[in-house]
Amino acid sequence: MLRKITRLGPAAVVMTLMLALPALAQTGVEGDASAAGINYFDFFVVKGGVIAFGLIGLSIITLALTIEHAVSIRRGTIVPLEAHERIKALIDKRAYLDALQYSGEEPTMLGYVVHAGLVEAPNGFAAMERAIEETLDERSARLFRKIEYLNIIGNVAPMIGLLGTVIGMILLFAEIHAADAFPGARIVADKVAIALITTFWGLAVAIPSLSIYGVFRNRIDVLTAECALTVEQLLSVFKPGAQQTARSAAGTAATTRAPKPSAESGATPQPGSASPSTT
């Protein structure tokens, strides 16, 4: 459990900060708020109008995406150890059809890539390498598209906040034009507050979104590289000459472990030769 929390550490910290912002905006310093007669929920949320509520909605979407990505984009769902050991055991036993069937039923990146490589085994190792590379690109691109929504939210949220800033300034100048004089400080502060509050919410949504996007992008890069290395190790037995080299190494090891003939025997027994009969 501690290892899972450690792997999700950066994302969890950013999520905590993102969740803390609305609470801080609503509560603030209660003593100061009471003294000044300010309701921070009204000041930070209600005054922002539709734009502020829309940005808060985007923050909720960001939180939901973060939780989903934290569950689905991890080592256990991309390069699971159980699948690795199972496929390796089948290939070591030369149960290639069983490995093909198992990898086809394994719903992880490792299973997809191994299955694509085994399907091309009759066409040679070069075809297997091409299939592995194409499948890795396709699966990693799918994961990158999956997290792209965080990048979109992170880039669009400040622009929405800027739109609210522009609207607040327009309302201020409209008030000045209608009064044909510079309005009082309360009216000016009210319109400028709208402008600044929407900018605040835009940044409050964008900063966590882009940070979390960077965390998951790096995680996908690392896990994709790990998957490629794992598949290369699993399917290395299909390289030209790999089995012959393995047999030669096994024969050399067996010869090295064989006991030396004793001086009494007078000859070295050859493999397959009959034992001398005693008379």
ABEGO torsion letter per residue (X at the ends): XAAAAAAAAAAAAAAAAAAAAAAAAAAEBAAAAAAAGBBAAAAAAAAAEAAAAAAAAAAAAAAAAAAAAAAABBAAAABBAAAAAAAAAAAAAGBAAAAAAAAAABABAAAAAAAAAAAAAAAEAAAAAAAAAAAAAAAAAAAAAAAAAAAAAAAAAAAAAAAAAAAAAAAAAAAAAAAGBBBBAAAAAAAAAAAAAAAAAAAAAAAAAAAAAAAAAAAAAAAAAAAAAAAAAAAAAABBGAAAAAAAAAAAAAAAABBBBBAAAGBBBBBGBBBBBBX
